[in-house]
């Protein structure tokens, strides 16, 4: 898996917890590949086996949405678009997905 250094990603672990963090580097020991992600206060070291999904994302601000709809004046005056409060939208693109059959079950 190729990740771009200093780019932000949304990482979902095998337990389902999601976090948006910046990719720092990748390290390899004998058999384990570790990825380092960093945020303002937190640093996350996670092995490839514990990653379920990694997604890159694009942020669309309310001002960009108003501009694309031609409602920028309304947004700047009332902070609303068509009478509704606008919020930031995220567009996710999957970079890495863990295969379900990669890990063998204990009962086999």
Buried (B, 14 or more C-beta within 10 A) or exposed (E): EEBEEEEBBBBBBEEEEEBEBBBBEBEEEEEEBBBBBBEEEEEBEBEBEBBBBBBBEEEBEBBBBBEEEEBBEBBEEEEBBEEEEBEEEEEEEEBBEBEEEEEEEEEE
